[in-house]
Structure formats: C-alpha cells, structure tokens
C-alpha cells in the first residue's frame, strides 16, 4: 500500500512538472538571464549526495536536505537519487516534501 502511495505521489509530481515545464519555457523567453533557475550542477549535487549519505542518522540527513533546499533547485533524477538513500517510505516522502518545491 505504501509503495502504491509513493508511486501515485511521484506521478502527481511528474504531472505537475509538465505544467511547470511549460511555465518555465515561458519564463525563459520573458525573464532576464540572471533570474533563470538552474538545477544543481553534477559536482555540487555529488557533494550534497555524499554528505547526506554519510550522515549517521535520519535527522541530520533531513537537516542537510532542508538547508540545501533553501538555495538549490533539483532535477527529478537528483531528487530520486536523494530519496534512494533512505530505506523507509516515510523518510523518502519526508525528503520529497523538502525538495518538491525546488524541483525544476
């Protein structure tokens, strides 16, 4: 049941991503270059991923994700990678809740 809920939520986010993609295309045409949003680069994401993965407990992992999400944007793939660090569905969803507003 929990896996089905996770899949439904992920599909919902992907659907919202399609809508956001169209809005992002519009912004790219009409916003100044300095205001455009970009995902974390591969090297910066690797640093974040390793710090989250190497944290001892779930609470510090969530803190790292929360702080990184203050200024970072993620691709869907990056978000899925971070979620894969956690073993349990509730922690994966908690991580997703932190990153969801920052997925491009």
N, C-alpha and C positions, 0 to 999 in steps of 0.2 A: 504494500500500500504506500509506504514511504517513498519507494522508488518511482511509483506512478506519479505521485505528487511532485517529486523533483523533476520528472520529465515534463509534466504539464507546465510547471513554472518556467523551466528553461525554454520551452516552446513559446510561452507567452512573452518572455523577454526577447526572444528572437523575432517575434512578430512586431513587437514594439520597436525593435532595431530597424526593421524595414521602414516603418513610418519615420523614425528618427533619421534614417539614411536619406530620405527624400528632403527632410528639413535641413540636414547637413549639406546636401547638394545646393540647396537654395542659399544657405549661409555662405558657402564657398564662393558663390557668384556675387554676393552682395556685401560681405563683410571685408574690412581691411585685412590684409595678410597677417598682421600682428595678432588679430583676435581669433584666428582659426585654431581649432583644437586638434591635438595630435595625441596618439597613444604613446605610452612609454616606449622608448627605444628598446631593442632587444637586450643591449648590455645593461641598461638601468633596470629592466624587468628581471633579468637574471640575478642582479644584486638583491632586489626585493624578494624574489622567489627563494633564494638561498637563505636569506635572513629569516623568512617566515618558516621555512622547512627546518632550519636548525634551532629554532626556539624550542625550549623544553616542554612547555605546556600550552594548552589552547588559548588561555587568556592573553599571554604575551603575543601569540600569533595574531589574535584578533586586534590587539592594540597596534601592532605593526601595520596591518591592513588598513585600520581606521586612519592612522596618521598618514600613510602613503596616499590614501584616497582623498585627503584634503587638497592635494595639488596635482594628482596624477589622473590620467584617463587610461582606460584599458580597452584592449580588443577583446572580442568574445573568447578567442583562443587563450589569451592571457588570463582571463577570468576563470576559465575552465581549468587551467594549469594550477592556479592558486587553490581552487576548490578541491583538486585531486590530492592535495596534501593531507586533507582531513579524512579520517576513517568513517565518521558517522554522519548521516544525512542532516541532522540538526545543526552540526557545526558547518557543514558545507553550505546550508541555507543561510546561516548567520554570516558567513563570509560573503555570500552572494548579496545579501541585503546591504552590506557595507559598500560593495563595489558596483552594484546595479546602477545607481545614479551617474556613475562615471564611466559607463561602457559606451564606446563610440561604435 
